């Protein structure tokens, strides 16, 4: 299976995977509005991949098959103050 990967024009580090290039028919309209103009990043052959960057490849495959799209959100940002306190041994 080859899928198309698009990045959001509005949300940093947010990507949308769809089974066919330029086919957003399965993506809910509110999600497309939030996503903004999809910008093609790559065509990705999933059958040849064992891993993806931060996404679980099995989840990507199953959501593409079940829902017709997969939305990859950015990883949560580290709270630098909390990390600094942990480094100093200060408990909250």
C-alpha positions in Angstrom: 0.0 0.0 0.0 1.3 3.4 -1.0 -0.1 6.4 0.9 0.2 10.1 0.5 1.5 12.2 3.4 0.6 15.8 3.8 1.7 18.4 6.3 -0.7 21.0 7.7 -0.4 24.6 6.6 -1.9 25.7 10.0 -0.6 23.3 12.6 3.2 22.7 13.0 4.3 19.1 13.0 0.8 17.8 12.1 0.6 15.3 9.2 -2.3 13.7 7.4 -1.9 10.3 5.8 -4.4 9.3 3.1 -4.5 6.1 0.9 -4.6 8.0 -2.4 -2.9 11.2 -3.5 -5.3 14.2 -3.3 -8.2 12.1 -2.1 -9.6 13.6 1.1 -13.1 12.2 0.6 -12.9 10.1 3.9 -11.4 13.0 6.0 -14.1 14.8 8.0 -14.7 18.4 6.9 -14.1 19.9 10.4 -10.7 18.2 10.4 -9.8 19.5 7.0 -10.8 23.0 8.0 -8.5 22.8 11.1 -5.7 21.2 9.1 -5.7 24.0 6.5 -4.3 23.5 3.0 -2.7 20.1 2.8 0.9 20.3 1.5 2.2 17.1 -0.1 5.3 15.9 1.7 5.8 12.4 0.2 4.3 9.2 -1.2 5.1 6.5 1.2 5.2 2.7 0.4 3.9 1.3 3.7 4.4 -2.4 2.8 8.1 -1.8 2.6 8.3 0.0 6.0 8.8 -1.6 9.4 8.9 1.7 11.3 7.9 5.3 10.9 9.4 8.3 12.7 7.0 8.9 15.7 3.9 7.1 14.4 3.1 3.4 15.1 3.1 1.9 11.6 0.5 -0.8 12.5 -1.8 2.0 13.8 -1.3 4.0 10.6 -2.1 0.9 8.4 -5.2 0.0 10.4 -6.6 3.6 10.5 -6.0 4.0 6.8 -8.0 0.8 6.2 -10.8 1.5 8.7 -11.2 5.3 8.6 -9.5 6.2 5.3 -7.0 8.5 6.9 -4.5 8.8 9.8 -3.8 12.1 11.6 -0.3 12.4 13.2 -0.2 15.1 15.9 3.0 16.5 17.2 4.5 14.9 20.3 3.7 16.7 23.6 6.1 19.4 24.5 8.2 18.9 27.5 7.5 21.2 30.4 11.0 22.7 30.9 10.2 23.9 34.4 9.1 20.5 35.5 12.2 18.9 33.9 14.5 21.4 35.6 12.9 20.7 39.0 13.3 17.0 38.4 17.0 17.5 37.5 17.5 19.5 40.8 15.6 16.8 42.8 12.8 19.2 43.7 9.4 17.5 43.9 6.2 19.3 43.1 
